[in-house]
Amino acid sequence: MNKPLQIYYTLPLTSATAERTFSAMRRLKNYMRATMTQKRLNNIMLMHCHKDRVDALDLITVAKTLTDANDRRQNFFGSF
């Protein structure tokens, strides 16, 4: 039930936005064709479509959340 809502909320509102999104996807897919899975492409495209929200993220908080998940990550990345 949530999947259709997710798709609906990520749809661009105008055709110009849709064209820019598909152009960005084509550039990105060509650049990373060999190493990108569908899940990763979807995540990157969502970040591209919602650039304003991504730019507002506090990267230190995100890094801290990532490294605090387990001890191995904290040993590898260090603490923030």
C-alpha positions in Angstrom: 0.0 0.0 0.0 2.9 2.4 0.7 4.7 1.7 -2.5 2.1 3.5 -4.8 2.2 6.5 -2.4 6.0 6.6 -2.6 5.9 6.6 -6.3 3.2 9.2 -6.4 5.1 11.6 -4.1 8.3 11.3 -6.2 6.7 12.1 -9.5 7.7 15.5 -11.0 5.0 18.0 -11.3 5.8 19.4 -14.7 7.2 17.9 -17.9 10.3 20.1 -17.8 11.1 18.7 -14.4 10.6 15.2 -15.7 12.8 15.8 -18.7 15.6 17.2 -16.4 15.2 14.2 -14.2 15.5 11.7 -17.0 18.5 13.6 -18.5 20.2 13.4 -15.1 19.4 9.7 -14.8 20.8 9.1 -18.3 24.1 10.9 -17.5 24.4 9.1 -14.2 23.6 5.7 -15.6 26.2 6.1 -18.3 28.8 7.2 -15.9 28.3 4.3 -13.4 26.8 1.7 -15.7 29.0 -1.2 -14.5 28.7 -0.7 -10.8 25.2 0.5 -10.1 22.3 -1.6 -9.0 18.7 -0.5 -9.5 18.3 0.2 -5.8 21.3 2.5 -5.8 20.1 4.3 -8.9 16.7 4.9 -7.3 18.3 6.3 -4.1 20.6 8.6 -6.0 17.8 9.8 -8.3 15.6 10.6 -5.2 18.5 12.6 -3.8 18.8 14.4 -7.1 15.1 15.2 -7.3 15.0 16.5 -3.7 18.3 18.4 -3.7 16.9 21.1 -1.4 16.3 18.6 1.4 19.6 16.8 0.9 21.5 20.1 1.0 19.7 20.9 4.3 21.0 17.7 6.0 23.6 18.0 8.7 26.4 15.7 7.4 28.0 15.4 10.9 24.8 14.0 12.3 24.4 11.6 9.3 28.0 10.4 9.7 27.6 10.0 13.5 24.4 7.9 12.9 26.3 5.7 10.4 29.3 5.1 12.6 27.3 4.6 15.8 25.4 1.7 14.3 28.2 -0.8 15.2 31.7 -1.0 16.6 33.2 -2.1 13.3 32.1 1.0 11.5 33.4 3.2 14.3 36.8 1.5 14.2 36.9 1.9 10.4 35.6 5.5 10.1 36.5 6.9 13.5 34.2 8.9 15.7 32.6 12.2 14.9 
